[in-house]
Amino acid sequence: MIIHIVLFKWQPETSPEAIAQIMQELRNLQTAIPEILEISCGENFTERSQGFQHGLLVKFSDRPALNTYQIHPAHQAVVQNLIKPVVLDILALDYEI
């Protein structure tokens, strides 16, 4: 199984509504991309986040499923249209369990 984690740091002027829409559209990817086994995202509450405000966790069966997700048009639409215009910094981590 593959675990895909993404941390987001938003531009200061990003509205709470824009962030909520991004989180909802990320959750909606589960219905659009069959390779997603599980997806969750939410707001950080720890002081140790180094400024990262939200996180995403996605589980896949294997690396090819992760690769399919990365290039899937639904995922790319969320990244290009919603995330890129308002993200200040992003950190991704993938590992196999």
Z-matrix of the N, CA and C atoms (Angstrom, degrees):
N
C 1 1.448
C 2 1.526 1 108.64
N 3 1.328 2 115.56 1 144.12
C 4 1.462 3 122.71 2 179.55
C 5 1.518 4 108.97 3 -109.41
N 6 1.322 5 115.98 4 133.40
C 7 1.458 6 123.19 5 174.12
C 8 1.525 7 107.41 6 -108.29
N 9 1.308 8 115.87 7 126.63
C 10 1.469 9 123.40 8 -179.94
C 11 1.528 10 107.20 9 -118.06
N 12 1.337 11 116.19 10 117.58
C 13 1.460 12 122.10 11 -178.91
C 14 1.521 13 108.73 12 -118.75
N 15 1.329 14 115.97 13 134.35
C 16 1.460 15 121.32 14 176.83
C 17 1.531 16 107.71 15 -130.37
N 18 1.329 17 115.80 16 133.61
C 19 1.465 18 121.99 17 175.26
C 20 1.517 19 108.41 18 -111.93
N 21 1.326 20 116.24 19 139.80
C 22 1.456 21 122.36 20 -176.58
C 23 1.522 22 111.13 21 -120.43
N 24 1.320 23 115.03 22 136.58
C 25 1.458 24 123.26 23 170.53
C 26 1.528 25 105.66 24 -121.39
N 27 1.329 26 117.09 25 120.56
C 28 1.458 27 121.87 26 -172.81
C 29 1.522 28 111.53 27 -93.76
N 30 1.320 29 115.62 28 152.80
C 31 1.453 30 121.01 29 172.12
C 32 1.532 31 107.87 30 -61.12
N 33 1.344 32 117.62 31 143.46
C 34 1.474 33 120.45 32 -174.09
C 35 1.527 34 114.98 33 -55.28
N 36 1.313 35 117.64 34 -31.60
C 37 1.469 36 120.25 35 -177.45
C 38 1.529 37 113.53 36 -85.45
N 39 1.316 38 118.23 37 3.02
C 40 1.463 39 121.15 38 -179.69
C 41 1.526 40 109.74 39 -67.70
N 42 1.318 41 116.11 40 127.02
C 43 1.466 42 120.56 41 -176.84
C 44 1.529 43 111.14 42 -76.17
N 45 1.330 44 116.47 43 151.87
C 46 1.473 45 120.14 44 174.37
C 47 1.528 46 111.78 45 -57.84
N 48 1.323 47 117.20 46 -32.87
C 49 1.470 48 120.89 47 179.11
C 50 1.526 49 111.57 48 -66.63
N 51 1.330 50 116.49 49 -40.09
C 52 1.467 51 120.32 50 178.29
C 53 1.526 52 110.27 51 -64.60
N 54 1.322 53 116.17 52 -42.00
C 55 1.470 54 120.08 53 178.89
C 56 1.523 55 110.52 54 -65.53
N 57 1.321 56 117.30 55 -42.97
C 58 1.472 57 120.78 56 178.35
C 59 1.521 58 110.83 57 -60.67
N 60 1.330 59 117.29 58 -39.52
C 61 1.461 60 120.64 59 178.35
C 62 1.528 61 110.60 60 -64.84
N 63 1.322 62 117.07 61 -42.59
C 64 1.468 63 120.49 62 178.15
C 65 1.524 64 110.28 63 -59.89
N 66 1.330 65 116.73 64 -47.60
C 67 1.467 66 120.31 65 -179.20
C 68 1.526 67 110.66 66 -60.31
N 69 1.338 68 117.21 67 -42.34
C 70 1.464 69 119.94 68 179.89
C 71 1.524 70 111.28 69 -66.74
N 72 1.312 71 117.28 70 -42.30
C 73 1.469 72 119.92 71 179.73
C 74 1.535 73 110.98 72 -65.97
N 75 1.326 74 117.13 73 -34.48
C 76 1.470 75 119.36 74 175.15
C 77 1.522 76 110.02 75 -64.29
N 78 1.324 77 117.37 76 -44.58
C 79 1.479 78 120.48 77 177.59
C 80 1.527 79 111.02 78 -61.09
N 81 1.324 80 116.61 79 -38.08
C 82 1.465 81 121.12 80 -178.85
C 83 1.524 82 113.09 81 -65.33
N 84 1.328 83 117.36 82 -17.77
C 85 1.471 84 119.85 83 -179.83
C 86 1.523 85 112.21 84 -60.81
N 87 1.321 86 117.52 85 -25.07
C 88 1.466 87 119.28 86 -179.49
C 89 1.522 88 111.81 87 -60.74
N 90 1.317 89 117.75 88 -33.38
C 91 1.469 90 119.31 89 179.23
C 92 1.530 91 111.71 90 -80.37
N 93 1.334 92 117.18 91 -20.53
C 94 1.467 93 120.96 92 -177.46
C 95 1.517 94 113.54 93 -93.85
N 96 1.342 95 116.64 94 -24.19
C 97 1.466 96 120.48 95 -173.93
C 98 1.527 97 108.62 96 -123.19
N 99 1.330 98 118.00 97 103.99
C 100 1.461 99 121.40 98 -174.89
C 101 1.531 100 114.03 99 -62.20
N 102 1.316 101 117.68 100 -22.77
C 103 1.469 102 121.13 101 -177.84
C 104 1.527 103 112.78 102 -70.06
N 105 1.319 104 117.41 103 -16.73
C 106 1.471 105 120.73 104 179.03
C 107 1.523 106 108.93 105 -75.07
N 108 1.333 107 115.97 106 120.38
C 109 1.458 108 120.76 107 176.23
C 110 1.522 109 110.72 108 -84.94
N 111 1.315 110 115.41 109 -38.37
C 112 1.467 111 121.45 110 -178.86
C 113 1.520 112 108.15 111 -156.47
N 114 1.323 113 116.54 112 144.22
C 115 1.463 114 120.54 113 177.44
C 116 1.523 115 108.45 114 -143.36
N 117 1.323 116 115.14 115 139.69
C 118 1.457 117 120.43 116 174.04
C 119 1.521 118 108.45 117 -149.41
N 120 1.313 119 115.53 118 152.73
C 121 1.455 120 120.27 119 176.87
C 122 1.517 121 108.58 120 -154.14
N 123 1.328 122 115.49 121 157.55
C 124 1.449 123 118.65 122 -179.41
C 125 1.507 124 112.74 123 -177.59
N 126 1.331 125 113.64 124 179.76
C 127 1.453 126 122.58 125 -176.77
C 128 1.523 127 110.83 126 -86.30
N 129 1.312 128 115.65 127 137.43
C 130 1.457 129 122.28 128 177.51
C 131 1.534 130 110.58 129 -68.88
N 132 1.326 131 116.36 130 146.51
C 133 1.459 132 120.09 131 174.39
C 134 1.525 133 113.29 132 -128.81
N 135 1.335 134 118.03 133 2.37
C 136 1.454 135 120.46 134 -179.58
C 137 1.523 136 111.05 135 -93.84
N 138 1.308 137 115.77 136 152.03
C 139 1.468 138 121.74 137 177.36
C 140 1.532 139 111.24 138 -80.36
N 141 1.319 140 117.89 139 -8.24
C 142 1.471 141 121.89 140 -175.80
C 143 1.520 142 113.49 141 -92.40
N 144 1.314 143 118.21 142 15.34
C 145 1.469 144 122.16 143 -170.93
C 146 1.520 145 114.67 144 -82.33
N 147 1.319 146 117.38 145 -5.31
C 148 1.463 147 121.84 146 -178.70
C 149 1.528 148 111.81 147 54.22
N 150 1.322 149 116.08 148 35.96
C 151 1.456 150 121.41 149 176.20
C 152 1.517 151 115.61 150 89.91
N 153 1.320 152 118.81 151 -7.24
C 154 1.460 153 120.61 152 177.26
C 155 1.528 154 107.94 153 -75.47
N 156 1.324 155 115.70 154 129.07
C 157 1.456 156 121.54 155 -168.75
C 158 1.524 157 115.37 156 -101.00
N 159 1.321 158 117.59 157 -26.61
C 160 1.462 159 121.63 158 -178.83
C 161 1.530 160 109.32 159 -139.54
N 162 1.316 161 114.74 160 155.72
C 163 1.455 162 120.03 161 178.85
C 164 1.512 163 111.38 162 -133.54
N 165 1.322 164 114.16 163 155.46
C 166 1.465 165 123.07 164 177.90
C 167 1.521 166 107.74 165 -130.86
N 168 1.331 167 116.50 166 135.86
C 169 1.453 168 121.95 167 174.63
C 170 1.525 169 108.06 168 -129.13
N 171 1.334 170 115.84 169 127.49
C 172 1.465 171 120.81 170 179.11
C 173 1.529 172 107.82 171 -130.68
N 174 1.330 173 116.00 172 137.19
C 175 1.467 174 121.55 173 177.70
C 176 1.520 175 109.74 174 -110.69
N 177 1.330 176 114.25 175 137.53
C 178 1.464 177 122.63 176 178.84
C 179 1.522 178 109.24 177 -130.64
N 180 1.314 179 116.96 178 158.27
C 181 1.465 180 120.71 179 179.41
C 182 1.526 181 112.30 180 -71.17
N 183 1.339 182 116.28 181 -34.66
C 184 1.462 183 119.60 182 -175.47
C 185 1.534 184 110.11 183 -160.88
N 186 1.326 185 116.15 184 176.89
C 187 1.465 186 120.97 185 -178.67
C 188 1.529 187 113.41 186 -63.84
N 189 1.329 188 119.54 187 -39.61
C 190 1.465 189 118.15 188 176.54
C 191 1.539 190 112.75 189 -59.80
N 192 1.328 191 117.28 190 -34.64
C 193 1.471 192 120.09 191 177.37
C 194 1.531 193 110.36 192 -66.07
N 195 1.324 194 117.29 193 -40.84
C 196 1.465 195 121.25 194 175.48
C 197 1.526 196 110.50 195 -60.82
N 198 1.326 197 116.50 196 -44.56
C 199 1.461 198 120.52 197 179.55
C 200 1.532 199 111.63 198 -61.93
N 201 1.322 200 116.83 199 -40.22
C 202 1.463 201 121.01 200 177.58
C 203 1.528 202 110.15 201 -62.07
N 204 1.317 203 116.84 202 -43.64
C 205 1.473 204 122.31 203 177.10
C 206 1.521 205 110.98 204 -59.06
N 207 1.323 206 116.54 205 -45.77
C 208 1.471 207 120.45 206 -175.35
C 209 1.525 208 112.03 207 -58.11
N 210 1.312 209 116.98 208 -39.57
C 211 1.469 210 120.03 209 -175.78
C 212 1.531 211 113.41 210 -98.52
N 213 1.314 212 117.36 211 -2.59
C 214 1.458 213 120.82 212 -177.44
C 215 1.535 214 109.96 213 -60.92
N 216 1.340 215 117.88 214 135.65
C 217 1.469 216 121.19 215 -178.51
C 218 1.535 217 114.07 216 -56.06
N 219 1.318 218 118.34 217 -35.53
C 220 1.470 219 120.46 218 179.40
C 221 1.525 220 110.98 219 -66.16
N 222 1.328 221 116.53 220 -42.47
C 223 1.469 222 121.02 221 176.83
C 224 1.513 223 110.68 222 -65.19
N 225 1.320 224 116.48 223 -46.04
C 226 1.455 225 120.77 224 -179.27
C 227 1.531 226 111.47 225 -62.65
N 228 1.313 227 118.29 226 -34.65
C 229 1.464 228 121.28 227 178.29
C 230 1.531 229 110.58 228 -63.91
N 231 1.317 230 117.39 229 -43.37
C 232 1.469 231 120.63 230 178.09
C 233 1.527 232 110.01 231 -64.29
N 234 1.323 233 116.82 232 -45.28
C 235 1.468 234 120.89 233 -179.30
C 236 1.521 235 110.87 234 -62.03
N 237 1.323 236 116.86 235 -52.50
C 238 1.460 237 120.99 236 -173.64
C 239 1.528 238 113.19 237 -71.63
N 240 1.327 239 117.44 238 -41.49
C 241 1.459 240 121.22 239 -172.25
C 242 1.522 241 114.28 240 -89.97
N 243 1.330 242 117.42 241 -29.21
C 244 1.463 243 119.78 242 -174.90
C 245 1.529 244 113.61 243 -113.50
N 246 1.322 245 117.21 244 -45.17
C 247 1.467 246 119.84 245 -173.50
C 248 1.524 247 112.18 246 -80.54
N 249 1.317 248 117.70 247 -54.08
C 250 1.469 249 120.38 248 -175.00
C 251 1.529 250 114.13 249 -55.35
N 252 1.331 251 119.40 250 -38.74
C 253 1.469 252 118.04 251 -179.07
C 254 1.537 253 114.60 252 -65.42
N 255 1.342 254 118.57 253 -20.07
C 256 1.471 255 119.62 254 -173.87
C 257 1.532 256 114.44 255 -124.86
N 258 1.308 257 118.20 256 -2.15
C 259 1.466 258 119.80 257 -177.20
C 260 1.525 259 110.30 258 -83.64
N 261 1.326 260 115.22 259 137.96
C 262 1.459 261 121.58 260 177.00
C 263 1.523 262 110.00 261 -95.77
N 264 1.330 263 115.60 262 -41.04
C 265 1.459 264 121.44 263 179.35
C 266 1.520 265 108.46 264 -152.15
N 267 1.310 266 115.59 265 153.25
C 268 1.461 267 121.32 266 -178.48
C 269 1.520 268 107.94 267 -144.81
N 270 1.316 269 115.45 268 144.40
C 271 1.456 270 121.96 269 178.80
C 272 1.518 271 107.95 270 -135.04
N 273 1.310 272 116.91 271 129.37
C 274 1.470 273 120.72 272 179.78
C 275 1.524 274 109.47 273 -122.80
N 276 1.320 275 114.47 274 146.82
C 277 1.458 276 122.07 275 179.09
C 278 1.526 277 107.64 276 -142.92
N 279 1.317 278 115.97 277 129.50
C 280 1.463 279 122.04 278 177.05
C 281 1.520 280 108.33 279 -123.63
N 282 1.335 281 116.04 280 134.91
C 283 1.456 282 118.81 281 174.84
C 284 1.516 283 110.34 282 -147.71
N 285 1.321 284 114.72 283 160.20
C 286 1.460 285 121.39 284 -176.37
C 287 1.526 286 109.14 285 -106.61
N 288 1.346 287 115.26 286 137.10
C 289 1.467 288 119.20 287 175.34
C 290 1.517 289 109.57 288 -122.55
